[in-house]
Amino acid sequence: MGLAGWGLIIVAVFMTLIMTKRTSPFTALVLSPIVVAAVAGFAEVIGKHGLAGIKGVAPTAVMLLFAILYFGLMITAGLFDPLVHWILRIVKGDPLKVLVGTAVLASVVSVDGDGSTTTMIVCSAMIPVYRRLGMKMMDLAVLVILSNSIMNLLPWGGPTARIIAALKVDEGELLRRILPGMILATVWVLVVAVIRGRAERRRLGIVELTDEEINALSPAADTEDQDLKRPRLIWFNLALTVVLMVFLVLGGIGPVPKVASAVIFQVGFAVALLINYGKLADQRRIVEIHGANAMHVIIMVLAAGIFMGILNGTGMSDAMGRTLATSVPESMGGHWGLVTALASVPGTFLLSNDAFYLGVLPILAQAGQTYGFSALDIGVASTTGQAFHLLSPLVGFIYLLLHLTGVDMGAWQRKSALWATGTFVIFLGSIAVFGGVPL
């Protein structure tokens, strides 16, 4: 059996274990590639490739660690209390309004291009509302991922930046071609929110809340860790958070060079901890309160590193990419835009964005030129697979989302994939109508 076949077996075993709930995602991520790679004859290099994979995801793990600690501190300090209180006043116990508000908030925050930031902010604001109204956390997890998968296509997001680098295309022209689809897909997410909101409204009804009840539901009314609230520092905390978001989007400000997101959150957490909690005992409490959440997510990211490290190191990832790129018959040449779009779905799910966009996409683009498709055409078509990419177990921040919402990974993937299919169809239709890519 070839390397591509062994790689597909690893993915199939992992997905089977997850979907059937035989093991935890952590166990499946670690053991699936190790066992299959050993059977395939790579036992001697499993340790080396696994370590290389861990090193590869280390910056992501560090970023998530300090992002969780930073936003956890801000939640405890009360930065998001006014936002939750304002949301409660607007929705007034109506699940439909809550879900639409979730979609809008997730779309706006996702503009920064960082999934972990979006997850922390949206979950910080909305989870208290969902819990108090008895709403399903699954809907929150689905709407966050649907919104982020769209806004992640902005030029400073991961996939688009890789397309620009791999194919040497103009970022402005690429954005102009995919922007109509992004707008329509955002409307689709709002439609999904309305559909699910009506279902939740039928299940729960509309709870008419008085001002006193709204005040009682507000996080500011919670007595737990009340001594750690810092209402007088809310404007400082807001300004610090805005500065961090600017650095994340722009990379740097003025004379300050580009700073890695892991460093941004590490510095931000250190400053926030010092200003908000001068006492060493309080600082220790903050780390203890939010450290458990961070640890759960980090071990999942490191497990994904082993999974991807073995796939990459053994050559299975490259082999799957080559097989994907070369398995299309020449008779489909006139539909190469559609071929690329369809290939991007399994390509960005089974492979990392780096592996697909920097490894497979250039091959697809080169073949497409033979059939009259420009590199820009192929780049535009390849963005459609992002509708499903964030459902991949190789995406680190989804473990943060799943942990905070407490939903099962397999059930979440199935539910999200159902609605993400609508996003994919919209992307596909829009690149044909507005993007100039013949299908």
Secondary structure, DSSP 8 states (H G I E B T S, - for coil): --HHHHHHHHHHHHHHHHHTTSS-HHHHHHHHHHHHHHHTT-GGGHHHHHHHHHHHHHHHHHHHHHHHHHHHHHHHHTTTHHHHHHHHHHHTT-HHHHHHHHHHHHHHHGGG--HHHHHHHHHHHHHHHHHHHT--HHHHHHHHHHHHHHHTTSTTSHHHHHHHHHHT--HHHHHHHHHHHHHHHHHHHHHHHHHHHHHHHHHH------HHHHHHHSGGG--TTGGG--GGGHHHHHHHHHHHHHHHHHS--TTS----HHHHHHHHHHHHHHHH--SHHHHHHHHHHHHHHHHHHHHHHHHHHHHHHHHHHTTHHHHHHHHHHH-S-GGGGGGHHHHHHHHHHHHHHHS-HIIIIIIIHHHHHHHHHHTT--HHHHHHHHGGGHHHHTTSTT-TTHHHHHHHHT--HHHHHHHHHHHHHHHHHHHHHHHHHTS----
